[in-house]
Amino acid sequence: MSMNRRSLIGAAGLALATPALQAGEAAEAAKPAAKTPPPHVTKILAQWILGSSYDTLPDPVRRESVRSVLNWVGVAIGGSHHETVDVAVSALQPFSGPPQAGLFGRTERFDILNAAFLNGVSSHIFDFDDTHLKTIIHPAGPVASAILAYAEMKPVTGKAFLDALVVGIETECRIGNAVYPNHYDAGWHITGTCGPFGAAAAAGKLMGLTEQQMVYALGLAASQPVGLRESFGSMNKSFNPGRAASNGLFAAILAAKGFTSSDGMIEAKRGWANTISTKQDWSEITDGLGSRYEAQLNTYKPFACGIVMHPTIDAAIQIRDADHVRPEDIKRVDLKVHPLVLELTGKTAPKTGLEGKFSIYHAAAVAFVEGAGGEKQFSDRAVNDPRVVALRQKVVPVITPGIEPAQVDMTVTLNDGRTVHRYIEHAIGSVEKPMSDAQLDAKFADLAAGILPEAQAKRVMQLCRSLPELKDAGDVARAGVSGA
Amino acid sequence: MSMNRRSLIGAAGLALATPALQAGEAAEAAKPAAKTPPPHVTKILAQWILGSSYDTLPDPVRRESVRSVLNWVGVAIGGSHHETVDVAVSALQPFSGPPQAGLFGRTERFDILNAAFLNGVSSHIFDFDDTHLKTIIHPAGPVASAILAYAEMKPVTGKAFLDALVVGIETECRIGNAVYPNHYDAGWHITGTCGPFGAAAAAGKLMGLTEQQMVYALGLAASQPVGLRESFGSMNKSFNPGRAASNGLFAAILAAKGFTSSDGMIEAKRGWANTISTKQDWSEITDGLGSRYEAQLNTYKPFACGIVMHPTIDAAIQIRDADHVRPEDIKRVDLKVHPLVLELTGKTAPKTGLEGKFSIYHAAAVAFVEGAGGEKQFSDRAVNDPRVVALRQKVVPVITPGIEPAQVDMTVTLNDGRTVHRYIEHAIGSVEKPMSDAQLDAKFADLAAGILPEAQAKRVMQLCRSLPELKDAGDVARAGVSGA
């Protein structure tokens, strides 16, 4: 075997740091049509992260940061006893460090790196966590999992916590914006690949990193992307936000002690964005940094299923509750829908809760019967409830031009001949029609039911809501464990 | 903001598991010219990994596995007191689990995940570890770091350890072959991206995973690639093989308890190879599996610098030792070299040890003066030694057609007018002219000097050499710590 040119260069290892090779690389870079060199986004982000302060965050951003935490804590509690979490907890217990942080809804304690991982897994179990619709990143998972574990070990104020959350969400979502959709289309699970940046930024902020250390923390985060879309449908999907959280925290912990990386890991020629994506829109990172916030665009799912079914569930609940329509009075439910709705959720006879998540027939029926679309409505029990089964056979979706994927036009014909109609342009949970605080509380209570006592669930919610005044943000974590 | 099509699909989360979407995807896949579906390489590898046995490994593979371990232990000891390791140790100590495994050349003990990371970092500090030249993967780092830590916690025989090492190296290098060079050219540090597969395969083999668990372990490894070439020249480069080791071990630990992934994470449409590379040559994974071994192609560097300088150092040492040429007798050293040698190592007046690694002038001079090219010959001390500085000014490299990058034609003219000539077609350390066992021992001793007492270093070497007979492979780790 003969050595090839690359093995010689590669073996030189540190050669890339030499002027000789840099000259060579510059020549290489100059070959294509001269391009503007990218802005130093790694450094720009690091400076902005360190300069941010809760005191200067716009009110709507502050408000949304609290809602993001509340929603995230709720889904983390809700997922905490799923088999996925049970398996991960039992696998990692023999290797955990000191009991520095707890797990929502459980009794075990772990070192903060493992706790960040496990809470991150737990919060994505039902795919019911927050969504940044522009990138489909689930922003809170990687960020909140990392910094709440840290906050439990080292007290930080609620204001500092929320500021860190906001800079973390901003960092991961802006980097996501720069590479979306190409990066996602290629096969990457974008929450897992951008999440480490968010976790490193937020944790590094709380740790008081210098600007250079923050640049390195982002570089070490860039070195640890997580997750491929091929794993969707397995435990591996929830693994990704969890590992993104622990990877970002790991990066910040190392950088805080002086572990180095490159200065331009996001934008350099052989850095993250060029390596992991065919699109790099640097302006998505730099434009309006500090004036417009991605956290403000965060959305929360009212229903534990794909967003294409949300308008149908929304319409059914409205008709049920506002028009007092009872399931037994329904003769027929006509739905005008976008083709994607049937492509994604066309199962007519689901048998399991999971299959129910892919049945628009079940979604409509269960919403009329139970007035909700939570995790309990996508259980084996609900899917096999005779009243739901009977009603779903009366649901008639028809592909209709002019209806968008996230819209529905529903007409319910009653046994007495009357009809009731709803057109949902924006379903509840969209940016245009966000869930109210009361609805978020109800979602939280529903997720926590059966896991934490009602009074405790309420106390955790109150702590989330009072984060801007909390002296110790770690109280949220401590209050959310089983037996607290 | 309107929701886009992707956000709807993405939010559906588990939708990819439904027949409806699979049908849609099949239609999409059918659009381009019909392609043969890829072989199920994840499953093929899992089956082969579990079927391998030390008893049926060819003798040259057994021999090379021992040499790989010996070389890796030597470089891990050699790097163990570098600032990079000091920083990482101090950063991670507060979070470490039980003291399950030691660190070469040091006294601290960590849980096996952290120990795998730290020994992996340590072994890559000098870029002096083993190299699979076809991919430039450094095979031992990710694999040996993971399984030696595991072996220290849970005793395995030396034979089982070496078999696991071989399957780990085979797995990471074959996957690397399938995507190299495109994947590396794009910017990925291939040791870090393929390393998790090797670590998961090897650790999973020792843990006794079932075939399905091994498939999932490889899937979780696929979800955790590490490292970008942009970080070369910083501590982040050594971070990568270390994190590859702990990520692969993490994957195996979770899979062993039942954590799931997809069945085809390497070859699926949105799996690892398609997402992370523009080239996927499946035959590199499947052809000759179990009959030809990548481990047999592993090479070890005799000199602590890029391979383009190796023939020059080799020639200088030969002339010095065989022809008894003393530095002070040298009038001039003529080198016929490939252009790449000057492009990469053209520094005429290096001032630091690191700069010396990029100076063919220094390399030739120090080899004549000290008869070696180890880490000590690329120190600040050596680079500023007046005898070396004087001699390097007499070195005259000339770009010459017909000379390959890993060759040199050296003519030394002495003060008395005599000339001595060496043509190096294959330098020591190449596949064609591998380092002898005695040379590997000398390299080990040199790396361990000043870190472990000479007698202890010898004992560790002997344990490595006797691995095929060891009842407990963990003895190698226990013998290599400071104070053992």
Interface residues (C-beta under 8 A of the other chain):
Chain A: M1 S2 M3 N4 R5 R6 S7 L8 I9 G10 A11 A12 G13 L14 A15 L16 A17 T18 A20 L21 G24 E83 T84 V87 A88 S90 A91 L92 P94 F95 S96 G97 P98 Q100 D111 I112 L113 D127 T131 L133 K134 I136 P181 Y184 D185 A186 G187 W188 H189 G192 Y216 G219 L220 A222 S223 Q224 P225 V226 G227 L228 R229 E230 S231 F232 G233 S234 M235 N236 K237 F239 N240 R243 I253 L254 A256 K257 G258 F259 T260 S261 S262 G264 M265 A268 K269 R270 G271 W272 N274 T275 L297 K301 C305 G306 I307 V308 L340 L342 E343 L344 T345 G346 K347 L354 E355 K357 F358 E404 P405 A406 S430 V431 E432
Chain B: M1 S2 M3 N4 R5 R6 S7 L8 I9 G10 A11 A12 G13 L14 A15 L16 A17 T18 A20 L21 G24 E83 T84 V87 A88 S90 A91 L92 P94 F95 S96 G97 P98 Q100 D111 I112 L113 D127 T131 L133 K134 I136 P181 Y184 D185 A186 G187 W188 G192 Y216 G219 L220 A222 S223 Q224 P225 V226 G227 L228 R229 E230 S231 F232 G233 S234 M235 N236 K237 F239 N240 R243 I253 L254 A256 K257 G258 F259 T260 S261 S262 G264 M265 A268 K269 R270 G271 W272 N274 T275 L297 K301 C305 G306 I307 V308 L340 L342 E343 L344 T345 G346 K347 L354 E355 K357 F358 E404 P405 A406 S430 V431 E432
